[in-house]
Amino acid sequence: MARKGVERPKPTKLRKETREWLTKQTIPNARRIARDLENEGEDVHDLLAAIDELEALLKEGSNRPKA
């Protein structure tokens, strides 16, 4: 979840390869790590919120019209 009252930064221009790597590699790996940590009893709420926010920023950036 995004924090209330905090303005989100505008998505940065990323190369297609970078965006794909984040979407297909980094985010799934981070989710697996979070799941492992949760299974060990750690509180991963903030980590999952950050992963969700990164994923939302990537989706917003890919939906922007190209300049």
PDB file of N, H, CA, C and O in Angstrom:
ATOM      1  N   MET A   1       0.823  -1.185   0.000  1.00  0.00           N
ATOM      2  CA  MET A   1       0.000   0.000   0.000  1.00  0.00           C
ATOM      3  C   MET A   1       0.866   1.247   0.000  1.00  0.00           C
ATOM      4  O   MET A   1       1.910   1.303   0.651  1.00  0.00           O
ATOM      5  N   ALA A   2       0.420   2.219  -0.727  1.00  0.00           N
ATOM      6  H   ALA A   2      -0.427   2.173  -1.255  1.00  0.00           H
ATOM      7  CA  ALA A   2       1.143   3.493  -0.742  1.00  0.00           C
ATOM      8  C   ALA A   2       0.809   4.267   0.527  1.00  0.00           C
ATOM      9  O   ALA A   2      -0.303   4.188   1.049  1.00  0.00           O
ATOM     10  N   ARG A   3       1.774   5.001   0.999  1.00  0.00           N
ATOM     11  H   ARG A   3       2.677   5.065   0.575  1.00  0.00           H
ATOM     12  CA  ARG A   3       1.552   5.816   2.191  1.00  0.00           C
ATOM     13  C   ARG A   3       0.673   6.999   1.836  1.00  0.00           C
ATOM     14  O   ARG A   3       0.816   7.596   0.769  1.00  0.00           O
ATOM     15  N   LYS A   4      -0.237   7.332   2.742  1.00  0.00           N
ATOM     16  H   LYS A   4      -0.353   6.847   3.609  1.00  0.00           H
ATOM     17  CA  LYS A   4      -1.149   8.452   2.519  1.00  0.00           C
ATOM     18  C   LYS A   4      -0.408   9.760   2.724  1.00  0.00           C
ATOM     19  O   LYS A   4       0.411   9.884   3.635  1.00  0.00           O
ATOM     20  N   GLY A   5      -0.698  10.735   1.875  1.00  0.00           N
ATOM     21  H   GLY A   5      -1.363  10.635   1.135  1.00  0.00           H
ATOM     22  CA  GLY A   5      -0.134  12.062   2.046  1.00  0.00           C
ATOM     23  C   GLY A   5       1.277  12.234   1.496  1.00  0.00           C
ATOM     24  O   GLY A   5       1.823  13.337   1.536  1.00  0.00           O
ATOM     25  N   VAL A   6       1.866  11.172   0.990  1.00  0.00           N
ATOM     26  H   VAL A   6       1.422  10.277   0.958  1.00  0.00           H
ATOM     27  CA  VAL A   6       3.219  11.260   0.444  1.00  0.00           C
ATOM     28  C   VAL A   6       3.106  11.219  -1.073  1.00  0.00           C
ATOM     29  O   VAL A   6       2.547  10.282  -1.643  1.00  0.00           O
ATOM     30  N   GLU A   7       3.645  12.246  -1.716  1.00  0.00           N
ATOM     31  H   GLU A   7       4.099  13.007  -1.253  1.00  0.00           H
ATOM     32  CA  GLU A   7       3.594  12.297  -3.167  1.00  0.00           C
ATOM     33  C   GLU A   7       4.568  11.285  -3.745  1.00  0.00           C
ATOM     34  O   GLU A   7       5.740  11.242  -3.370  1.00  0.00           O
ATOM     35  N   ARG A   8       4.065  10.477  -4.658  1.00  0.00           N
ATOM     36  H   ARG A   8       3.113  10.513  -4.962  1.00  0.00           H
ATOM     37  CA  ARG A   8       4.914   9.479  -5.290  1.00  0.00           C
ATOM     38  C   ARG A   8       5.739  10.130  -6.383  1.00  0.00           C
ATOM     39  O   ARG A   8       5.257  11.019  -7.085  1.00  0.00           O
ATOM     40  N   PRO A   9       6.976   9.694  -6.530  1.00  0.00           N
ATOM     41  CA  PRO A   9       7.803  10.246  -7.608  1.00  0.00           C
ATOM     42  C   PRO A   9       7.263   9.806  -8.959  1.00  0.00           C
ATOM     43  O   PRO A   9       6.619   8.763  -9.073  1.00  0.00           O
ATOM     44  N   LYS A  10       7.531  10.606  -9.975  1.00  0.00           N
ATOM     45  H   LYS A  10       8.055  11.453  -9.883  1.00  0.00           H
ATOM     46  CA  LYS A  10       7.141  10.233 -11.324  1.00  0.00           C
ATOM     47  C   LYS A  10       8.031   9.083 -11.780  1.00  0.00           C
ATOM     48  O   LYS A  10       9.217   9.041 -11.454  1.00  0.00           O
ATOM     49  N   PRO A  11       7.457   8.154 -12.534  1.00  0.00           N
ATOM     50  CA  PRO A  11       8.269   7.033 -13.006  1.00  0.00           C
ATOM     51  C   PRO A  11       9.463   7.510 -13.829  1.00  0.00           C
ATOM     52  O   PRO A  11       9.352   8.431 -14.639  1.00  0.00           O
ATOM     53  N   THR A  12      10.575   6.882 -13.610  1.00  0.00           N
ATOM     54  H   THR A  12      10.666   6.134 -12.952  1.00  0.00           H
ATOM     55  CA  THR A  12      11.796   7.203 -14.334  1.00  0.00           C
ATOM     56  C   THR A  12      11.763   6.487 -15.676  1.00  0.00           C
ATOM     57  O   THR A  12      11.232   5.383 -15.795  1.00  0.00           O
ATOM     58  N   LYS A  13      12.336   7.130 -16.677  1.00  0.00           N
ATOM     59  H   LYS A  13      12.767   8.027 -16.580  1.00  0.00           H
ATOM     60  CA  LYS A  13      12.450   6.455 -17.961  1.00  0.00           C
ATOM     61  C   LYS A  13      13.444   5.314 -17.803  1.00  0.00           C
ATOM     62  O   LYS A  13      14.594   5.519 -17.414  1.00  0.00           O
ATOM     63  N   LEU A  14      12.983   4.118 -18.112  1.00  0.00           N
ATOM     64  H   LEU A  14      12.050   3.951 -18.428  1.00  0.00           H
ATOM     65  CA  LEU A  14      13.847   2.951 -18.052  1.00  0.00           C
ATOM     66  C   LEU A  14      13.906   2.306 -19.420  1.00  0.00           C
ATOM     67  O   LEU A  14      12.937   2.327 -20.179  1.00  0.00           O
ATOM     68  N   ARG A  15      15.049   1.737 -19.720  1.00  0.00           N
ATOM     69  H   ARG A  15      15.836   1.720 -19.103  1.00  0.00           H
ATOM     70  CA  ARG A  15      15.147   0.974 -20.959  1.00  0.00           C
ATOM     71  C   ARG A  15      14.204  -0.212 -20.875  1.00  0.00           C
ATOM     72  O   ARG A  15      13.910  -0.704 -19.786  1.00  0.00           O
ATOM     73  N   LYS A  16      13.737  -0.664 -22.007  1.00  0.00           N
ATOM     74  H   LYS A  16      13.975  -0.265 -22.892  1.00  0.00           H
ATOM     75  CA  LYS A  16      12.826  -1.808 -22.055  1.00  0.00           C
ATOM     76  C   LYS A  16      13.451  -3.026 -21.363  1.00  0.00           C
ATOM     77  O   LYS A  16      12.765  -3.744 -20.637  1.00  0.00           O
ATOM     78  N   GLU A  17      14.728  -3.255 -21.581  1.00  0.00           N
ATOM     79  H   GLU A  17      15.286  -2.671 -22.171  1.00  0.00           H
ATOM     80  CA  GLU A  17      15.416  -4.402 -20.987  1.00  0.00           C
ATOM     81  C   GLU A  17      15.445  -4.305 -19.463  1.00  0.00           C
ATOM     82  O   GLU A  17      15.277  -5.305 -18.766  1.00  0.00           O
ATOM     83  N   THR A  18      15.659  -3.098 -18.957  1.00  0.00           N
ATOM     84  H   THR A  18      15.796  -2.285 -19.523  1.00  0.00           H
ATOM     85  CA  THR A  18      15.711  -2.894 -17.507  1.00  0.00           C
ATOM     86  C   THR A  18      14.340  -3.142 -16.896  1.00  0.00           C
ATOM     87  O   THR A  18      14.219  -3.818 -15.875  1.00  0.00           O
ATOM     88  N   ARG A  19      13.305  -2.587 -17.532  1.00  0.00           N
ATOM     89  H   ARG A  19      13.404  -2.038 -18.362  1.00  0.00           H
ATOM     90  CA  ARG A  19      11.934  -2.777 -17.048  1.00  0.00           C
ATOM     91  C   ARG A  19      11.570  -4.263 -17.037  1.00  0.00           C
ATOM     92  O   ARG A  19      10.981  -4.756 -16.074  1.00  0.00           O
ATOM     93  N   GLU A  20      11.923  -4.974 -18.112  1.00  0.00           N
ATOM     94  H   GLU A  20      12.401  -4.574 -18.893  1.00  0.00           H
ATOM     95  CA  GLU A  20      11.631  -6.408 -18.177  1.00  0.00           C
ATOM     96  C   GLU A  20      12.387  -7.187 -17.100  1.00  0.00           C
ATOM     97  O   GLU A  20      11.830  -8.096 -16.484  1.00  0.00           O
ATOM     98  N   TRP A  21      13.651  -6.834 -16.873  1.00  0.00           N
ATOM     99  H   TRP A  21      14.104  -6.096 -17.373  1.00  0.00           H
ATOM    100  CA  TRP A  21      14.440  -7.519 -15.849  1.00  0.00           C
ATOM    101  C   TRP A  21      13.811  -7.326 -14.473  1.00  0.00           C
ATOM    102  O   TRP A  21      13.681  -8.279 -13.704  1.00  0.00           O
ATOM    103  N   LEU A  22      13.423  -6.093 -14.165  1.00  0.00           N
ATOM    104  H   LEU A  22      13.528  -5.319 -14.789  1.00  0.00           H
ATOM    105  CA  LEU A  22      12.788  -5.832 -12.876  1.00  0.00           C
ATOM    106  C   LEU A  22      11.487  -6.618 -12.738  1.00  0.00           C
ATOM    107  O   LEU A  22      11.205  -7.189 -11.684  1.00  0.00           O
ATOM    108  N   THR A  23      10.698  -6.641 -13.812  1.00  0.00           N
ATOM    109  H   THR A  23      10.927  -6.177 -14.668  1.00  0.00           H
ATOM    110  CA  THR A  23       9.402  -7.302 -13.774  1.00  0.00           C
ATOM    111  C   THR A  23       9.524  -8.821 -13.703  1.00  0.00           C
ATOM    112  O   THR A  23       8.788  -9.475 -12.965  1.00  0.00           O
ATOM    113  N   LYS A  24      10.453  -9.376 -14.471  1.00  0.00           N
ATOM    114  H   LYS A  24      11.052  -8.845 -15.071  1.00  0.00           H
ATOM    115  CA  LYS A  24      10.531 -10.837 -14.579  1.00  0.00           C
ATOM    116  C   LYS A  24      11.525 -11.483 -13.628  1.00  0.00           C
ATOM    117  O   LYS A  24      11.421 -12.678 -13.351  1.00  0.00           O
ATOM    118  N   GLN A  25      12.486 -10.717 -13.124  1.00  0.00           N
ATOM    119  H   GLN A  25      12.569  -9.747 -13.349  1.00  0.00           H
ATOM    120  CA  GLN A  25      13.514 -11.296 -12.257  1.00  0.00           C
ATOM    121  C   GLN A  25      13.465 -10.731 -10.835  1.00  0.00           C
ATOM    122  O   GLN A  25      13.266 -11.466  -9.867  1.00  0.00           O
ATOM    123  N   THR A  26      13.646  -9.434 -10.732  1.00  0.00           N
ATOM    124  H   THR A  26      13.808  -8.838 -11.518  1.00  0.00           H
ATOM    125  CA  THR A  26      13.821  -8.809  -9.421  1.00  0.00           C
ATOM    126  C   THR A  26      12.574  -8.936  -8.546  1.00  0.00           C
ATOM    127  O   THR A  26      12.666  -9.351  -7.391  1.00  0.00           O
ATOM    128  N   ILE A  27      11.419  -8.583  -9.089  1.00  0.00           N
ATOM    129  H   ILE A  27      11.345  -8.246 -10.027  1.00  0.00           H
ATOM    130  CA  ILE A  27      10.196  -8.613  -8.282  1.00  0.00           C
ATOM    131  C   ILE A  27       9.850 -10.041  -7.834  1.00  0.00           C
ATOM    132  O   ILE A  27       9.586 -10.249  -6.650  1.00  0.00           O
ATOM    133  N   PRO A  28       9.844 -11.031  -8.742  1.00  0.00           N
ATOM    134  CA  PRO A  28       9.568 -12.394  -8.268  1.00  0.00           C
ATOM    135  C   PRO A  28      10.586 -12.891  -7.229  1.00  0.00           C
ATOM    136  O   PRO A  28      10.213 -13.564  -6.269  1.00  0.00           O
ATOM    137  N   ASN A  29      11.870 -12.557  -7.424  1.00  0.00           N
ATOM    138  H   ASN A  29      12.173 -12.010  -8.204  1.00  0.00           H
ATOM    139  CA  ASN A  29      12.885 -12.965  -6.444  1.00  0.00           C
ATOM    140  C   ASN A  29      12.639 -12.309  -5.092  1.00  0.00           C
ATOM    141  O   ASN A  29      12.756 -12.957  -4.052  1.00  0.00           O
ATOM    142  N   ALA A  30      12.301 -11.026  -5.108  1.00  0.00           N
ATOM    143  H   ALA A  30      12.207 -10.500  -5.953  1.00  0.00           H
ATOM    144  CA  ALA A  30      12.029 -10.323  -3.849  1.00  0.00           C
ATOM    145  C   ALA A  30      10.805 -10.921  -3.152  1.00  0.00           C
ATOM    146  O   ALA A  30      10.787 -11.044  -1.928  1.00  0.00           O
ATOM    147  N   ARG A  31       9.798 -11.286  -3.916  1.00  0.00           N
ATOM    148  H   ARG A  31       9.812 -11.185  -4.911  1.00  0.00           H
ATOM    149  CA  ARG A  31       8.603 -11.916  -3.320  1.00  0.00           C
ATOM    150  C   ARG A  31       8.946 -13.278  -2.706  1.00  0.00           C
ATOM    151  O   ARG A  31       8.433 -13.629  -1.644  1.00  0.00           O
ATOM    152  N   ARG A  32       9.811 -14.040  -3.373  1.00  0.00           N
ATOM    153  H   ARG A  32      10.228 -13.755  -4.236  1.00  0.00           H
ATOM    154  CA  ARG A  32      10.244 -15.335  -2.802  1.00  0.00           C
ATOM    155  C   ARG A  32      11.004 -15.124  -1.500  1.00  0.00           C
ATOM    156  O   ARG A  32      10.799 -15.855  -0.532  1.00  0.00           O
ATOM    157  N   ILE A  33      11.871 -14.137  -1.476  1.00  0.00           N
ATOM    158  H   ILE A  33      12.038 -13.543  -2.262  1.00  0.00           H
ATOM    159  CA  ILE A  33      12.623 -13.840  -0.257  1.00  0.00           C
ATOM    160  C   ILE A  33      11.669 -13.432   0.864  1.00  0.00           C
ATOM    161  O   ILE A  33      11.816 -13.868   2.006  1.00  0.00           O
ATOM    162  N   ALA A  34      10.689 -12.590   0.524  1.00  0.00           N
ATOM    163  H   ALA A  34      10.570 -12.236  -0.404  1.00  0.00           H
ATOM    164  CA  ALA A  34       9.706 -12.161   1.525  1.00  0.00           C
ATOM    165  C   ALA A  34       8.930 -13.360   2.062  1.00  0.00           C
ATOM    166  O   ALA A  34       8.693 -13.466   3.265  1.00  0.00           O
ATOM    167  N   ARG A  35       8.537 -14.265   1.162  1.00  0.00           N
ATOM    168  H   ARG A  35       8.730 -14.180   0.185  1.00  0.00           H
ATOM    169  CA  ARG A  35       7.801 -15.456   1.602  1.00  0.00           C
ATOM    170  C   ARG A  35       8.668 -16.306   2.535  1.00  0.00           C
ATOM    171  O   ARG A  35       8.182 -16.802   3.551  1.00  0.00           O
ATOM    172  N   ASP A  36       9.939 -16.475   2.193  1.00  0.00           N
ATOM    173  H   ASP A  36      10.333 -16.072   1.367  1.00  0.00           H
ATOM    174  CA  ASP A  36      10.847 -17.244   3.055  1.00  0.00           C
ATOM    175  C   ASP A  36      11.001 -16.586   4.418  1.00  0.00           C
ATOM    176  O   ASP A  36      10.976 -17.258   5.449  1.00  0.00           O
ATOM    177  N   LEU A  37      11.161 -15.268   4.413  1.00  0.00           N
ATOM    178  H   LEU A  37      11.181 -14.723   3.576  1.00  0.00           H
ATOM    179  CA  LEU A  37      11.287 -14.554   5.687  1.00  0.00           C
ATOM    180  C   LEU A  37      10.007 -14.679   6.514  1.00  0.00           C
ATOM    181  O   LEU A  37      10.061 -14.854   7.731  1.00  0.00           O
ATOM    182  N   GLU A  38       8.868 -14.588   5.852  1.00  0.00           N
ATOM    183  H   GLU A  38       8.824 -14.446   4.863  1.00  0.00           H
ATOM    184  CA  GLU A  38       7.589 -14.714   6.564  1.00  0.00           C
ATOM    185  C   GLU A  38       7.451 -16.107   7.163  1.00  0.00           C
ATOM    186  O   GLU A  38       6.950 -16.263   8.276  1.00  0.00           O
ATOM    187  N   ASN A  39       7.894 -17.111   6.428  1.00  0.00           N
ATOM    188  H   ASN A  39       8.301 -16.985   5.524  1.00  0.00           H
ATOM    189  CA  ASN A  39       7.848 -18.487   6.938  1.00  0.00           C
ATOM    190  C   ASN A  39       8.744 -18.669   8.161  1.00  0.00           C
ATOM    191  O   ASN A  39       8.508 -19.553   8.985  1.00  0.00           O
ATOM    192  N   GLU A  40       9.770 -17.832   8.274  1.00  0.00           N
ATOM    193  H   GLU A  40       9.962 -17.115   7.604  1.00  0.00           H
ATOM    194  CA  GLU A  40      10.655 -17.872   9.433  1.00  0.00           C
ATOM    195  C   GLU A  40      10.148 -16.999  10.578  1.00  0.00           C
ATOM    196  O   GLU A  40      10.796 -16.890  11.619  1.00  0.00           O
ATOM    197  N   GLY A  41       8.986 -16.380  10.379  1.00  0.00           N
ATOM    198  H   GLY A  41       8.459 -16.469   9.534  1.00  0.00           H
ATOM    199  CA  GLY A  41       8.378 -15.603  11.453  1.00  0.00           C
ATOM    200  C   GLY A  41       8.647 -14.113  11.402  1.00  0.00           C
ATOM    201  O   GLY A  41       8.275 -13.391  12.327  1.00  0.00           O
ATOM    202  N   GLU A  42       9.283 -13.639  10.349  1.00  0.00           N
ATOM    203  H   GLU A  42       9.586 -14.226   9.599  1.00  0.00           H
ATOM    204  CA  GLU A  42       9.578 -12.209  10.240  1.00  0.00           C
ATOM    205  C   GLU A  42       8.356 -11.443   9.747  1.00  0.00           C
ATOM    206  O   GLU A  42       7.526 -11.985   9.017  1.00  0.00           O
ATOM    207  N   ASP A  43       8.255 -10.188  10.148  1.00  0.00           N
ATOM    208  H   ASP A  43       8.930  -9.748  10.741  1.00  0.00           H
ATOM    209  CA  ASP A  43       7.198  -9.307   9.669  1.00  0.00           C
ATOM    210  C   ASP A  43       7.661  -8.714   8.343  1.00  0.00           C
ATOM    211  O   ASP A  43       8.641  -7.970   8.296  1.00  0.00           O
ATOM    212  N   VAL A  44       6.964  -9.043   7.285  1.00  0.00           N
ATOM    213  H   VAL A  44       6.168  -9.648   7.323  1.00  0.00           H
ATOM    214  CA  VAL A  44       7.382  -8.611   5.951  1.00  0.00           C
ATOM    215  C   VAL A  44       6.387  -7.634   5.323  1.00  0.00           C
ATOM    216  O   VAL A  44       6.448  -7.386   4.119  1.00  0.00           O
ATOM    217  N   HIS A  45       5.490  -7.086   6.105  1.00  0.00           N
ATOM    218  H   HIS A  45       5.440  -7.288   7.083  1.00  0.00           H
ATOM    219  CA  HIS A  45       4.461  -6.179   5.598  1.00  0.00           C
ATOM    220  C   HIS A  45       5.082  -5.004   4.829  1.00  0.00           C
ATOM    221  O   HIS A  45       4.660  -4.705   3.712  1.00  0.00           O
ATOM    222  N   ASP A  46       6.067  -4.347   5.415  1.00  0.00           N
ATOM    223  H   ASP A  46       6.410  -4.590   6.323  1.00  0.00           H
ATOM    224  CA  ASP A  46       6.701  -3.194   4.764  1.00  0.00           C
ATOM    225  C   ASP A  46       7.448  -3.603   3.495  1.00  0.00           C
ATOM    226  O   ASP A  46       7.433  -2.879   2.499  1.00  0.00           O
ATOM    227  N   LEU A  47       8.094  -4.755   3.535  1.00  0.00           N
ATOM    228  H   LEU A  47       8.106  -5.344   4.343  1.00  0.00           H
ATOM    229  CA  LEU A  47       8.815  -5.250   2.358  1.00  0.00           C
ATOM    230  C   LEU A  47       7.841  -5.527   1.217  1.00  0.00           C
ATOM    231  O   LEU A  47       8.096  -5.139   0.077  1.00  0.00           O
ATOM    232  N   LEU A  48       6.734  -6.192   1.515  1.00  0.00           N
ATOM    233  H   LEU A  48       6.527  -6.507   2.441  1.00  0.00           H
ATOM    234  CA  LEU A  48       5.742  -6.475   0.481  1.00  0.00           C
ATOM    235  C   LEU A  48       5.117  -5.190  -0.051  1.00  0.00           C
ATOM    236  O   LEU A  48       4.839  -5.089  -1.246  1.00  0.00           O
ATOM    237  N   ALA A  49       4.893  -4.214   0.814  1.00  0.00           N
ATOM    238  H   ALA A  49       5.119  -4.296   1.785  1.00  0.00           H
ATOM    239  CA  ALA A  49       4.351  -2.924   0.368  1.00  0.00           C
ATOM    240  C   ALA A  49       5.332  -2.239  -0.591  1.00  0.00           C
ATOM    241  O   ALA A  49       4.914  -1.658  -1.593  1.00  0.00           O
ATOM    242  N   ALA A  50       6.614  -2.304  -0.292  1.00  0.00           N
ATOM    243  H   ALA A  50       6.953  -2.775   0.522  1.00  0.00           H
ATOM    244  CA  ALA A  50       7.624  -1.695  -1.163  1.00  0.00           C
ATOM    245  C   ALA A  50       7.693  -2.421  -2.508  1.00  0.00           C
ATOM    246  O   ALA A  50       7.835  -1.781  -3.550  1.00  0.00           O
ATOM    247  N   ILE A  51       7.593  -3.733  -2.490  1.00  0.00           N
ATOM    248  H   ILE A  51       7.477  -4.253  -1.644  1.00  0.00           H
ATOM    249  CA  ILE A  51       7.600  -4.504  -3.735  1.00  0.00           C
ATOM    250  C   ILE A  51       6.374  -4.146  -4.576  1.00  0.00           C
ATOM    251  O   ILE A  51       6.478  -3.960  -5.789  1.00  0.00           O
ATOM    252  N   ASP A  52       5.215  -4.053  -3.923  1.00  0.00           N
ATOM    253  H   ASP A  52       5.131  -4.204  -2.938  1.00  0.00           H
ATOM    254  CA  ASP A  52       3.984  -3.678  -4.635  1.00  0.00           C
ATOM    255  C   ASP A  52       4.104  -2.284  -5.241  1.00  0.00           C
ATOM    256  O   ASP A  52       3.646  -2.046  -6.358  1.00  0.00           O
ATOM    257  N   GLU A  53       4.718  -1.371  -4.505  1.00  0.00           N
ATOM    258  H   GLU A  53       5.090  -1.564  -3.597  1.00  0.00           H
ATOM    259  CA  GLU A  53       4.880  -0.009  -5.011  1.00  0.00           C
ATOM    260  C   GLU A  53       5.837   0.018  -6.212  1.00  0.00           C
ATOM    261  O   GLU A  53       5.584   0.726  -7.187  1.00  0.00           O
ATOM    262  N   LEU A  54       6.918  -0.738  -6.147  1.00  0.00           N
ATOM    263  H   LEU A  54       7.123  -1.313  -5.355  1.00  0.00           H
ATOM    264  CA  LEU A  54       7.833  -0.831  -7.279  1.00  0.00           C
ATOM    265  C   LEU A  54       7.114  -1.392  -8.504  1.00  0.00           C
ATOM    266  O   LEU A  54       7.282  -0.894  -9.617  1.00  0.00           O
ATOM    267  N   GLU A  55       6.322  -2.423  -8.287  1.00  0.00           N
ATOM    268  H   GLU A  55       6.186  -2.827  -7.383  1.00  0.00           H
ATOM    269  CA  GLU A  55       5.585  -3.023  -9.386  1.00  0.00           C
ATOM    270  C   GLU A  55       4.594  -2.017  -9.993  1.00  0.00           C
ATOM    271  O   GLU A  55       4.450  -1.947 -11.214  1.00  0.00           O
ATOM    272  N   ALA A  56       3.919  -1.245  -9.144  1.00  0.00           N
ATOM    273  H   ALA A  56       4.036  -1.302  -8.153  1.00  0.00           H
ATOM    274  CA  ALA A  56       2.981  -0.232  -9.630  1.00  0.00           C
ATOM    275  C   ALA A  56       3.701   0.848 -10.428  1.00  0.00           C
ATOM    276  O   ALA A  56       3.198   1.293 -11.460  1.00  0.00           O
ATOM    277  N   LEU A  57       4.873   1.275  -9.961  1.00  0.00           N
ATOM    278  H   LEU A  57       5.282   0.913  -9.122  1.00  0.00           H
ATOM    279  CA  LEU A  57       5.646   2.284 -10.690  1.00  0.00           C
ATOM    280  C   LEU A  57       6.069   1.770 -12.060  1.00  0.00           C
ATOM    281  O   LEU A  57       6.041   2.513 -13.041  1.00  0.00           O
ATOM    282  N   LEU A  58       6.458   0.513 -12.127  1.00  0.00           N
ATOM    283  H   LEU A  58       6.482  -0.091 -11.330  1.00  0.00           H
ATOM    284  CA  LEU A  58       6.850  -0.071 -13.413  1.00  0.00           C
ATOM    285  C   LEU A  58       5.668  -0.129 -14.366  1.00  0.00           C
ATOM    286  O   LEU A  58       5.807   0.159 -15.555  1.00  0.00           O
ATOM    287  N   LYS A  59       4.511  -0.499 -13.847  1.00  0.00           N
ATOM    288  H   LYS A  59       4.399  -0.733 -12.882  1.00  0.00           H
ATOM    289  CA  LYS A  59       3.319  -0.574 -14.702  1.00  0.00           C
ATOM    290  C   LYS A  59       2.908   0.815 -15.170  1.00  0.00           C
ATOM    291  O   LYS A  59       2.547   0.996 -16.333  1.00  0.00           O
ATOM    292  N   GLU A  60       2.961   1.804 -14.270  1.00  0.00           N
ATOM    293  H   GLU A  60       3.255   1.658 -13.326  1.00  0.00           H
ATOM    294  CA  GLU A  60       2.625   3.185 -14.660  1.00  0.00           C
ATOM    295  C   GLU A  60       3.559   3.677 -15.739  1.00  0.00           C
ATOM    296  O   GLU A  60       3.131   4.304 -16.708  1.00  0.00           O
ATOM    297  N   GLY A  61       4.831   3.393 -15.570  1.00  0.00           N
ATOM    298  H   GLY A  61       5.179   2.883 -14.783  1.00  0.00           H
ATOM    299  CA  GLY A  61       5.831   3.845 -16.545  1.00  0.00           C
ATOM    300  C   GLY A  61       5.658   3.188 -17.893  1.00  0.00           C
ATOM    301  O   GLY A  61       5.916   3.815 -18.920  1.00  0.00           O
ATOM    302  N   SER A  62       5.224   1.932 -17.918  1.00  0.00           N
ATOM    303  H   SER A  62       5.014   1.422 -17.084  1.00  0.00           H
ATOM    304  CA  SER A  62       5.056   1.256 -19.199  1.00  0.00           C
ATOM    305  C   SER A  62       3.769   1.680 -19.891  1.00  0.00           C
ATOM    306  O   SER A  62       3.623   1.473 -21.095  1.00  0.00           O
ATOM    307  N   ASN A  63       2.837   2.267 -19.156  1.00  0.00           N
ATOM    308  H   ASN A  63       2.956   2.435 -18.177  1.00  0.00           H
ATOM    309  CA  ASN A  63       1.581   2.728 -19.739  1.00  0.00           C
ATOM    310  C   ASN A  63       1.637   4.173 -20.206  1.00  0.00           C
ATOM    311  O   ASN A  63       0.690   4.665 -20.821  1.00  0.00           O
ATOM    312  N   ARG A  64       2.738   4.854 -19.920  1.00  0.00           N
ATOM    313  H   ARG A  64       3.507   4.454 -19.421  1.00  0.00           H
ATOM    314  CA  ARG A  64       2.877   6.259 -20.334  1.00  0.00           C
ATOM    315  C   ARG A  64       3.025   6.343 -21.844  1.00  0.00           C
ATOM    316  O   ARG A  64       3.640   5.481 -22.473  1.00  0.00           O
ATOM    317  N   PRO A  65       2.451   7.396 -22.415  1.00  0.00           N
ATOM    318  CA  PRO A  65       2.677   7.600 -23.854  1.00  0.00           C
ATOM    319  C   PRO A  65       4.146   7.941 -24.098  1.00  0.00           C
ATOM    320  O   PRO A  65       4.771   8.642 -23.302  1.00  0.00           O
ATOM    321  N   LYS A  66       4.677   7.448 -25.183  1.00  0.00           N
ATOM    322  H   LYS A  66       4.170   6.879 -25.829  1.00  0.00           H
ATOM    323  CA  LYS A  66       6.089   7.713 -25.505  1.00  0.00           C
ATOM    324  C   LYS A  66       6.232   9.122 -26.057  1.00  0.00           C
ATOM    325  O   LYS A  66       5.417   9.580 -26.858  1.00  0.00           O
ATOM    326  N   ALA A  67       7.284   9.798 -25.611  1.00  0.00           N
ATOM    327  H   ALA A  67       7.946   9.426 -24.960  1.00  0.00           H
ATOM    328  CA  ALA A  67       7.511  11.180 -26.051  1.00  0.00           C
ATOM    329  C   ALA A  67       8.313  11.219 -27.325  1.00  0.00           C
ATOM    330  O   ALA A  67       8.600  12.299 -27.841  1.00  0.00           O
TER     331      ALA A  67
END
